[in-house]
Amino acid sequence: MKDISLKIMVLGIIGIIIFFIVIILAGAAYFNNNPGGYQYIVDVKGLNNYQPTLITDVIVPLPVRNGQQVFPDEDLQYKTFGNWTSMLVMTPYGKMLAFESIGRNLTDLHAEFFKLYPDGTKIENITRESFSPVLPLTASDYSQWIYGKASARDYSTIIYIPDSIRPLYAVSGDLTFNLELDANEGMQHSIVGKTYLVTVREVIPLGVRNWTRVVAQIGELR
């Protein structure tokens, strides 16, 4: 009888231990969260082959989330990237992000912006919640396919290159724009959300300047 009671007691203790282990693991999973967020990379190559004017501006789309700016004004205004300074500007297409170089030899442009959301993000419609402005596609839009199929083209946006810059050499060549918006939903209660990449990857030929429409393409990383 004593042996049976002892076994029941041991089994009871083991059961209690297992119960608390399950509770601890479940709680850890529930609170295992990582913030979601956005990363915006602006990369323009070929500018170093051009002669600047007194003020040279390059303008690119502005990342938005649920119709609102991903990055607050203070995260975008007057940040220095080499010889370039970022600022927000009002354009015929709405609010956009400009990079300005004053009275210097032009250099290639590379800028990165980050924003984390501790409560995670939920991407309802990445086509409308990525670059601003969003413009309808036209047959004349420049596009270099990224994801290997024409159906990857989703919408147009626009960039600005001043026509005042002049080639330093007879073969100064094209300008290459690489704009990447990484939208990461993060992890909530140990459930990993999706990650999208919205990309503009364009080669703008010599002589194509001012407002130029480009194609934004969307890929799902996971």
N, C-alpha and C positions, 0 to 999 in steps of 0.2 A: 504493500500500500504506500509505504514511504517512497519507494522508487517511482511509482506512478505520479505521486504528488510532486516529486522533484522534477520529473520530466515535464509535467504540465507547467510548473513554474519556469523552467528553462525555456520552454516553447513560448510562454507568455512574454518573457523578457526579450527573446529574439523577435517576436512579433512587434513589441513596442519599439525596439531599435529600428526594425525595417520601416515601421510607420514614420518615425521621425526622419529617417534618411530620405524617404520619399517626399516628405513635406519640405525638407531642406532643398532637395534637388528641384522640386517644382517651384519653390520660391526663387531659387537662383535663376531658373529658366525664365520666370516671369519678369524678374528685374534685370535680366541680361539685355541691356539696351545699348546701342551705339547710335550716335547722332547721324542723321542724314544731312545732306548739304549739296552745295554747288561749287564747282571749280570752273572758272572762265579763263581760257588761254587765248591771247591775241598774238599772232606771230605773222609779221609781214617782212618778206625777204626781197632784196633787190633795190631797196631805197638808197643804199649806199652808192649806187651807180648813178645817182641823180644830183643835180645842183639845186639847192634849196632857194627859196625866196626869203624875204625878211622873216616871215612867219609861214610855216608849213603845217597844215592840219590834215590828219587822216582820221576819218570817222567810220565807226563800226556799229553794229547793232547792240542793243542793250538787253541783257538777260532779264526775263520777267518770270514770276511765279504766281499763279492764280491771278493774273492781271496786274500784279504789283512788282516793283523792282526786287530782284533777288538781293541786290546789295544796296544798303542805304547810301544816300548821297555822300556822307562823310567817308565811306569806304572807297569811293570812286574819284572824288575830287582831289586834284593837285597831288597825285602820287607820281613819283619820279621813277622812270625806267630808262636808265642811261641818259641820252639827250632828249628824251620825250617826257612830257608831263600830261597826265590824264585830266580830263574835265568833262562835265556834262554840258551839252549844248542843245538848244531847241532848233530843229530843222523843219523843212516842209513835210517831213514824214513823222514828226513828233520828237520826243526826247531821245537822244542817242549819246554814245560815248565817243569823245574825240581825244586824240593824242596830238600834242603840239610841240614843234621844235622851232626854236627862235634863233635865227642868225648864225647857224652852225652848219658844218658839213653834215649832210644827212647820214644817218646810220640805220641799219635794220632795226625793227621794232619787235620786242618780246615783252609781254606783260602777263601777269597772272593775278587772279583775284580768287579768294576763298570765302565761303560763308557756311557755317555749320548751323543746323537746327536741332537743338537738344531733344525736342519732342518728335523728331523724325519728319519726313516729308511724305506726301502722297501725290504721285503724279497722275492726275486724272486724264489729261490730254496733252502729251508732250508736244504735239504739233502747235498748239496755241499757247503753251506755257513755256516757251524757250527763248526765242529771239524776238526782239521788237525793233523795227516794224515787221509785221507779217504781210506779205503781198501775194496776190494770186500769181500762179506760174504763167509765164509766156514762153513761146518757142524761142525767143531771142535771149533768154537768160543764159549766162555762162554756167557751165557745170562740168566738173570732172568727177566721174562716178567713183564712189568710195567703197560701197558695200557690194559691188559686183553685179548690180542689176538696176535697170532703169526705174523699177517701181520704188526704189529707195528715195527718189526725189519727192519731197513732200510739200514744200512751199518755197516761196522766194523771200528774200530780204534784200537789203541794199547797203552798199558801202560808198565812201566818198574818197576820191583821190584828186588833189588839186591839179588843174591843167597848167599851173604856173611852173611846176618843176620841169627842168630840162635835163636831157641825158648828158652825162659827163663825157661819154665816148660814143662813137658811131654805133657800137654794138652793145649799148647799155642793157638792152633786153627787157624782159617782162617783169612784172611784180607778182609775187606769189603770196596769196592770203590764206592763212590757216587759222580758222576760228573754231574753237572747241568748247562746248558747254557740257560738262559732266554733271548729270543730275542723279544723285544717289539717295534712295529712300531710307538707307540706314537699316538698323536692326531693332525690332520692337518685340519684347518677350521671346527672344531667341529666334524670331522669324526674320530671315534676311529679306529685305525688300529688293526691288529691281533697281538696276542702274542703266541709265540711258546716256547716249552720247549724241549730241546734235552738232553737226560739223558743216562748216563752209570751207571747202578746199578749192580754190580757184587760181588760175593763172591768167592775169589780166594783161592783154597784149599792149605793146608800146603804142601810144596814141589813144588808147581808151581811158578817158579820165572823167572827172566830175562824178555825178551820181551814176553808179553802175549796179544793176540788179544781179544778184547771185542766188544760187540754189542752196537751201539748207537741207541736209540729208540726216536721217535719223537711224541709229542702230541701237539695239538692245544688247548690252554687254552680258547681262545675266537676268 
